[in-house]
Amino acid sequence: DAILRTGNEAAVLVAAGDRAQRRLVTTGLADADSVEIVSGVEPGELVITRGQAGLADGAAITVAQTRP
């Protein structure tokens, strides 16, 4: 759900501080539920998975903290 496709390009939005940052990604293996991302994001980066379709690159965001 996080991957935004435009033509042959695949991208995701990551939380970079208080801004959304668009990143081009390279995808790998895929099935009905999951897609492997082989480059474009680093371990530990927060990928925006909901509401990103209408979110512009550089848009102000707030990262919600989940409670255990």
N, C-alpha and C positions, 0 to 999 in steps of 0.2 A: 504493500500500500504506500510505502514511502517514496517509491521511485516515480519520478515525473518524466514522461517520454515526450520528446519533440522530434519528429522525424526519426532519424537513426541515433539521436542523442539520448542518453539516460542521465538523469541528474537527481540529486537529493538536496534537501535543505538541512543544514546543520545549525545548531545553536552556537553562535560565536559571541559570547558575552550576552549583550542585550539585543542582538541583531540576528536575523536569519541570513545565512550565507549559502548561496547556491553552489553546489559542487558537481562537476561532471564526474560520472563514475563509469567504470568498466564492469559489466556483469559477467557472471560465469554460469554455473549450473543453475537450473531452475526447475521447479515442479509447480503443482497447483497452489501451494501455500507459501513457498519461499523462493527467494532469489539470492544467489551468492553475489556479493560485491567484492571484486578482486583488487580494485584500486579506486582511489578518490576520497576515501575517508580513513581516518586513523583509529586504532583501538581506543576506546574511552570517549570519543566524540559523541555528542548527543545528536542523533538524527531525528528530525521532526517527522512524526508518523501520522498525525491527525491535523487536518485543517491546512495542510501545506499547499493544496491545489490553488487556493486563492491568495497565497502569501507571496509577496514580491521579494526578490533578492535585496537585502539591506533593510527589510522592514523591521520595525521595533517589535520585540517579543518579550514575554515573561516566561521563565521556565518554572513550571509548577513542581514543587517537591512532593514526592509521595511519602507517606508514612508507613513504617513497617507494621 
